[in-house]
Amino acid sequence: MRRTVSAHLELDVLEPAVLALLVAVADGAYERTDRLAVTCDGRLLDVTGLAEPHGTRMHRVQAPVGRLIVDYDATVVGTDRLPAANEHEAITYLRPSRYAESDRLIGLANVEFAGLSGTRLLSAVGQWVEAHVAYVAGSSAPTDGAVDTLLSGSGVCRDFAHLTVSLLRSMDMPARLVAVYAPGLMPMDFHAVAEALLDDVWHVIDATHLAPRGSMLRISTGRDAADTAFLSTHHGQVTLLSQEVTATVDGDLPIEDWSEVVELR
């Protein structure tokens, strides 16, 4: 499989700031060729690469005042294979987190998914979130968590993923959020999905059903969006003016069967 992705961000830096970028394709077993360039008013800036867990590649930029442009592109050939999960991961991704308040949803989960486990639980949670949340662009705030999404009944991909993660954790199944490039996604953007640990293998759940899981490409992995946001700014004032994301796969997109368990490859 050959996948090609890109991201273009334009920002207005009003006060000097530190930027943390999570736009690069994660390290993996595939063959990857990529390029990241950050400029401010046409001047190339230094970028520091920082290794994060699960192959995540953060890039840190000291941004001066001015118009800042981030350009990233990558070509990936082949597929990835994650190592078996360890005990630390299994415990870490059972815990409640900032946007995945699983401890507040235990009662609901125990009623809705009583007696379910394994692949039946994965399928049931994905179907439940799809049935109870409407995908509405712009309907949620950046600080909304799973409980907010449940109460409002609408959201975007990260909201679907947070609610999915929370319900699975409430049923004692380790779950986490993954930011991905998603060929076939409409409208095209960065995408967020859930991963759940079953039999030492991480399986992807996407209750939005907006893109086939078989061609998704991992960017970052963490407890929730606090660990996976494509842009974080610190110590200054920055306005995101525009963003453009592309993701394609050579040939036809994979045929999706939502009843199957799938790994991010």
C-alpha positions as a Python dict, from the first residue, in 0.01 Angstrom:
ca = {
    (1, 'M'): (0, 0, 0),
    (2, 'R'): (127, 348, -91),
    (3, 'R'): (-21, 648, 92),
    (4, 'T'): (53, 1017, 38),
    (5, 'V'): (-41, 1283, 295),
    (6, 'S'): (18, 1652, 357),
    (7, 'A'): (-70, 1932, 597),
    (8, 'H'): (-50, 2309, 545),
    (9, 'L'): (-107, 2547, 837),
    (10, 'E'): (-106, 2927, 834),
    (11, 'L'): (-78, 3111, 1165),
    (12, 'D'): (-55, 3468, 1283),
    (13, 'V'): (194, 3490, 1571),
    (14, 'L'): (105, 3803, 1772),
    (15, 'E'): (350, 3738, 2058),
    (16, 'P'): (655, 3507, 2053),
    (17, 'A'): (542, 3153, 2136),
    (18, 'V'): (650, 2792, 2157),
    (19, 'L'): (460, 2567, 1917),
    (20, 'A'): (421, 2192, 1960),
    (21, 'L'): (329, 2028, 1629),
    (22, 'L'): (186, 1677, 1589),
    (23, 'V'): (144, 1653, 1213),
    (24, 'A'): (416, 1402, 1118),
    (25, 'V'): (336, 1040, 1038),
    (26, 'A'): (433, 820, 1333),
    (27, 'D'): (737, 595, 1324),
    (28, 'G'): (646, 247, 1203),
    (29, 'A'): (751, -64, 1016),
    (30, 'Y'): (666, 91, 681),
    (31, 'E'): (897, 287, 449),
    (32, 'R'): (845, 660, 502),
    (33, 'T'): (979, 965, 317),
    (34, 'D'): (869, 1299, 460),
    (35, 'R'): (952, 1668, 486),
    (36, 'L'): (860, 1936, 739),
    (37, 'A'): (931, 2305, 682),
    (38, 'V'): (830, 2593, 910),
    (39, 'T'): (878, 2952, 794),
    (40, 'C'): (796, 3292, 943),
    (41, 'D'): (764, 3581, 698),
    (42, 'G'): (958, 3371, 449),
    (43, 'R'): (1246, 3284, 687),
    (44, 'L'): (1308, 2915, 761),
    (45, 'L'): (1286, 2838, 1134),
    (46, 'D'): (1467, 2571, 1334),
    (47, 'V'): (1255, 2269, 1425),
    (48, 'T'): (1337, 2029, 1709),
    (49, 'G'): (1210, 1672, 1682),
    (50, 'L'): (1096, 1503, 2004),
    (51, 'A'): (1018, 1132, 2030),
    (52, 'E'): (694, 1044, 2208),
    (53, 'P'): (540, 706, 2301),
    (54, 'H'): (386, 479, 2035),
    (55, 'G'): (601, 624, 1756),
    (56, 'T'): (455, 974, 1790),
    (57, 'R'): (688, 1243, 1653),
    (58, 'M'): (642, 1588, 1808),
    (59, 'H'): (813, 1892, 1658),
    (60, 'R'): (890, 2199, 1869),
    (61, 'V'): (923, 2545, 1714),
    (62, 'Q'): (1022, 2875, 1876),
    (63, 'A'): (793, 3110, 1682),
    (64, 'P'): (871, 3482, 1646),
    (65, 'V'): (606, 3744, 1567),
    (66, 'G'): (485, 3727, 1208),
    (67, 'R'): (301, 3510, 954),
    (68, 'L'): (404, 3152, 1017),
    (69, 'I'): (361, 2869, 764),
    (70, 'V'): (385, 2496, 841),
    (71, 'D'): (424, 2261, 544),
    (72, 'Y'): (441, 1884, 588),
    (73, 'D'): (423, 1606, 330),
    (74, 'A'): (493, 1235, 344),
    (75, 'T'): (482, 924, 131),
    (76, 'V'): (444, 591, 308),
    (77, 'V'): (492, 255, 139),
    (78, 'G'): (389, -67, 314),
    (79, 'T'): (205, -120, 640),
    (80, 'D'): (282, -104, 1011),
    (81, 'R'): (270, -370, 1280),
    (82, 'L'): (244, -261, 1641),
    (83, 'P'): (422, -465, 1909),
    (84, 'A'): (205, -647, 2162),
    (85, 'A'): (76, -415, 2432),
    (86, 'N'): (252, -415, 2766),
    (87, 'E'): (108, -402, 3118),
    (88, 'H'): (178, -29, 3154),
    (89, 'E'): (-32, 51, 2846),
    (90, 'A'): (-313, -173, 2967),
    (91, 'I'): (-333, 14, 3300),
    (92, 'T'): (-272, 364, 3161),
    (93, 'Y'): (-555, 341, 2911),
    (94, 'L'): (-806, 213, 3166),
    (95, 'R'): (-785, 536, 3366),
    (96, 'P'): (-1014, 838, 3322),
    (97, 'S'): (-850, 1136, 3153),
    (98, 'R'): (-914, 1504, 3078),
    (99, 'Y'): (-1156, 1454, 2787),
    (100, 'A'): (-1251, 1089, 2847),
    (101, 'E'): (-1425, 1095, 3183),
    (102, 'S'): (-1495, 722, 3201),
    (103, 'D'): (-1554, 732, 3576),
    (104, 'R'): (-1866, 945, 3515),
    (105, 'L'): (-2012, 700, 3262),
    (106, 'I'): (-1980, 370, 3451),
    (107, 'G'): (-2351, 354, 3537),
    (108, 'L'): (-2462, 420, 3180),
    (109, 'A'): (-2212, 172, 3035),
    (110, 'N'): (-2313, -103, 3277),
    (111, 'V'): (-2677, -65, 3172),
    (112, 'E'): (-2622, -33, 2798),
    (113, 'F'): (-2353, -299, 2758),
    (114, 'A'): (-2429, -546, 3037),
    (115, 'G'): (-2290, -892, 2972),
    (116, 'L'): (-2086, -792, 2667),
    (117, 'S'): (-1713, -842, 2624),
    (118, 'G'): (-1453, -888, 2351),
    (119, 'T'): (-1547, -810, 1992),
    (120, 'R'): (-1916, -794, 2085),
    (121, 'L'): (-1842, -506, 2322),
    (122, 'L'): (-1632, -322, 2061),
    (123, 'S'): (-1910, -350, 1805),
    (124, 'A'): (-2185, -254, 2049),
    (125, 'V'): (-2007, 59, 2175),
    (126, 'G'): (-1930, 179, 1823),
    (127, 'Q'): (-2291, 125, 1714),
    (128, 'W'): (-2425, 296, 2028),
    (129, 'V'): (-2213, 608, 1977),
    (130, 'E'): (-2306, 623, 1608),
    (131, 'A'): (-2677, 600, 1699),
    (132, 'H'): (-2669, 860, 1979),
    (133, 'V'): (-2436, 1129, 1840),
    (134, 'A'): (-2489, 1332, 1523),
    (135, 'Y'): (-2186, 1451, 1329),
    (136, 'V'): (-2226, 1829, 1310),
    (137, 'A'): (-1925, 2042, 1213),
    (138, 'G'): (-1862, 2324, 1458),
    (139, 'S'): (-2108, 2191, 1716),
    (140, 'S'): (-1854, 2135, 1994),
    (141, 'A'): (-1592, 2342, 2176),
    (142, 'P'): (-1222, 2254, 2203),
    (143, 'T'): (-1267, 2192, 2576),
    (144, 'D'): (-1564, 1954, 2543),
    (145, 'G'): (-1522, 1606, 2686),
    (146, 'A'): (-1716, 1283, 2650),
    (147, 'V'): (-1987, 1387, 2899),
    (148, 'D'): (-2047, 1712, 2707),
    (149, 'T'): (-2084, 1511, 2386),
    (150, 'L'): (-2327, 1270, 2549),
    (151, 'L'): (-2542, 1556, 2678),
    (152, 'S'): (-2542, 1756, 2354),
    (153, 'G'): (-2588, 1458, 2121),
    (154, 'S'): (-2362, 1609, 1856),
    (155, 'G'): (-1996, 1662, 1781),
    (156, 'V'): (-1709, 1601, 1543),
    (157, 'C'): (-1463, 1314, 1513),
    (158, 'R'): (-1272, 1382, 1836),
    (159, 'D'): (-1602, 1392, 2026),
    (160, 'F'): (-1710, 1056, 1882),
    (161, 'A'): (-1368, 915, 1973),
    (162, 'H'): (-1374, 1054, 2329),
    (163, 'L'): (-1717, 906, 2399),
    (164, 'T'): (-1616, 571, 2250),
    (165, 'V'): (-1296, 563, 2457),
    (166, 'S'): (-1483, 658, 2774),
    (167, 'L'): (-1752, 392, 2738),
    (168, 'L'): (-1495, 120, 2668),
    (169, 'R'): (-1286, 221, 2971),
    (170, 'S'): (-1605, 220, 3180),
    (171, 'M'): (-1641, -147, 3084),
    (172, 'D'): (-1279, -217, 3188),
    (173, 'M'): (-1145, -237, 2833),
    (174, 'P'): (-830, -27, 2776),
    (175, 'A'): (-893, 238, 2511),
    (176, 'R'): (-709, 540, 2371),
    (177, 'L'): (-739, 813, 2110),
    (178, 'V'): (-542, 818, 1785),
    (179, 'A'): (-502, 1109, 1543),
    (180, 'V'): (-475, 986, 1184),
    (181, 'Y'): (-456, 1083, 822),
    (182, 'A'): (-764, 925, 665),
    (183, 'P'): (-777, 875, 286),
    (184, 'G'): (-1136, 899, 171),
    (185, 'L'): (-1244, 1128, 456),
    (186, 'M'): (-1503, 1387, 354),
    (187, 'P'): (-1460, 1669, 431),
    (188, 'M'): (-1083, 1614, 442),
    (189, 'D'): (-911, 1712, 768),
    (190, 'F'): (-711, 1559, 1050),
    (191, 'H'): (-919, 1272, 1188),
    (192, 'A'): (-954, 1113, 1533),
    (193, 'V'): (-1048, 752, 1610),
    (194, 'A'): (-1048, 522, 1911),
    (195, 'E'): (-832, 216, 1969),
    (196, 'A'): (-926, -62, 2210),
    (197, 'L'): (-704, -336, 2351),
    (198, 'L'): (-830, -688, 2296),
    (199, 'D'): (-610, -1000, 2330),
    (200, 'D'): (-294, -782, 2341),
    (201, 'V'): (-380, -620, 2005),
    (202, 'W'): (-504, -264, 1950),
    (203, 'H'): (-816, -248, 1730),
    (204, 'V'): (-952, 73, 1577),
    (205, 'I'): (-1312, 190, 1622),
    (206, 'D'): (-1450, 485, 1427),
    (207, 'A'): (-1813, 555, 1511),
    (208, 'T'): (-1829, 836, 1252),
    (209, 'H'): (-1795, 584, 965),
    (210, 'L'): (-1653, 868, 754),
    (211, 'A'): (-1349, 686, 609),
    (212, 'P'): (-1226, 327, 569),
    (213, 'R'): (-1009, 219, 859),
    (214, 'G'): (-782, 3, 644),
    (215, 'S'): (-599, 299, 486),
    (216, 'M'): (-574, 527, 792),
    (217, 'L'): (-224, 636, 889),
    (218, 'R'): (-124, 699, 1251),
    (219, 'I'): (1, 1045, 1354),
    (220, 'S'): (-18, 1047, 1734),
    (221, 'T'): (-153, 830, 2014),
    (222, 'G'): (-256, 916, 2369),
    (223, 'R'): (-512, 924, 2645),
    (224, 'D'): (-729, 1181, 2465),
    (225, 'A'): (-699, 1499, 2256),
    (226, 'A'): (-476, 1660, 2520),
    (227, 'D'): (-204, 1418, 2402),
    (228, 'T'): (-281, 1424, 2028),
    (229, 'A'): (-372, 1781, 1924),
    (230, 'F'): (-203, 1875, 1595),
    (231, 'L'): (-110, 2219, 1733),
    (232, 'S'): (-45, 2342, 2086),
    (233, 'T'): (80, 2693, 2165),
    (234, 'H'): (257, 2807, 2482),
    (235, 'H'): (396, 3133, 2627),
    (236, 'G'): (255, 3358, 2354),
    (237, 'Q'): (-45, 3448, 2142),
    (238, 'V'): (-113, 3266, 1815),
    (239, 'T'): (-414, 3259, 1582),
    (240, 'L'): (-470, 2969, 1342),
    (241, 'L'): (-577, 3132, 1016),
    (242, 'S'): (-623, 2827, 794),
    (243, 'Q'): (-538, 2461, 756),
    (244, 'E'): (-544, 2222, 463),
    (245, 'V'): (-498, 1845, 488),
    (246, 'T'): (-472, 1586, 211),
    (247, 'A'): (-458, 1207, 230),
    (248, 'T'): (-470, 966, -62),
    (249, 'V'): (-397, 600, -132),
    (250, 'D'): (-279, 459, -464),
    (251, 'G'): (-555, 263, -632),
    (252, 'D'): (-898, 204, -481),
    (253, 'L'): (-981, 269, -118),
    (254, 'P'): (-1022, -45, 96),
    (255, 'I'): (-1373, -186, 113),
    (256, 'E'): (-1497, -129, 467),
    (257, 'D'): (-1686, -390, 669),
    (258, 'W'): (-1774, -220, 997),
    (259, 'S'): (-1855, -553, 1162),
    (260, 'E'): (-1490, -663, 1142),
    (261, 'V'): (-1211, -578, 1387),
    (262, 'V'): (-930, -385, 1218),
    (263, 'E'): (-581, -277, 1320),
    (264, 'L'): (-423, 53, 1218),
    (265, 'R'): (-155, -47, 971),
}
